[in-house]
């Protein structure tokens, strides 16, 4: 099973996920998404939304940073699903509906 991570380089959530993948020694294909959310057609096709990070592992699609980190820990067998950083998802339930928010960065750390 191949892991694919859709991300942008400047996103703090994405940096945390990439570090976790490297820390656990998990190989992955990194796909850099466009900065403008509405241009992230490939991200939307995979996840049904425009926000990153998005992790795809076979048929499994994860869009929430905490879920991604917990999954990576469990996949690597470390069993630790605790995260010291609290994340707030900004994903909308209806990604097909354009929003003025679509042209802004997608990451937000509490």
N, C-alpha and C positions, 0 to 999 in steps of 0.2 A: 504494500500500500504506500502510495506516495503522498507526502504532505505538500500542500501549496499554501503559501501565505500571500495574500493580497494586502499591500501596505503602501504607505508613503514614507519617505525618509525623515521628514520633520515631525512626524506624529509621535508624541510621548508614549501612547498606548502601543503603537507599533514597535517602538524601540524596546519596550519591556518584553513583548512577545518574541522579538528576534533574539534578545539576550537569553531568554529562557530556552529557546530552541538550541542556541549555541552551548549554553551551560549544560544542557542535557545530552548534547552530542547527537541531536536528531537532525538528519539530513532533510532539507526542504527546498522546494523551488520558490524563490521569491519573485513575485510579480509586482512591480511598482505601478501603482494606480495614478491616474492624473490628479493633480491638486484640486481641481474643480469637481465637486461631487457629481454634478449632472453629466459629466463626461466619463464617469466610471461605469461604462456599459458592461464591461466584463465582470466587474464586481456585482453589478445588479443581476446579470444573467446567472451567476452562481448562487447568490444569497437572497435575492429579492429586495435588496436595499443598497444604498450607496456608501455606507459608512465603512471605514477600515479601523482596525484590522479585521480581516475575514480569513479563517483557517478552513481549508478543505482537506480532509483525509479520507480518500475514497468517496463513499456516499455521505459521509458526515460533514456537515457545514456548521461552523461555529462563528457567531458574530459578536459575542460579548467578551471583552478582555478577560474578565474573571473566569468565565467558562473555558476559554482557550487555555489559560494558565493551568487551571485544574485538570483539564484533559491532558495537557502535555505531561504534567507530573504523573498522572495515572498511566499514561501510555509508556512513559519511560520507567515505570515501576517504582518511582520514588515515594509514592503514597502521600506526599505532602500537597494538600490543596489549599493551603493558607496563603493569602496574599496580604502584604502589609500596606499596599496602596489601595485606596478605595476609588473605584471607577464609576462614573455615571454615564450610562449609554445615552446617546442622542439619536438613536435610530427611531425613525417614524414607523408607524404601523402601516401606512399607505405610501410606499416609496414611489408609486406611479404618479402621485399628485405632486406637481412642482411646488416648491416652497422658496421664499426669498432666502431661507436658511441654506439652500443647496450650494450656494457659492461661497460658503465660509468653511473654515477648517472643521474637521469632524471629531476632533479629540477634545475631551474635557476631563480634567482630573480634579476631584474634590480635595 
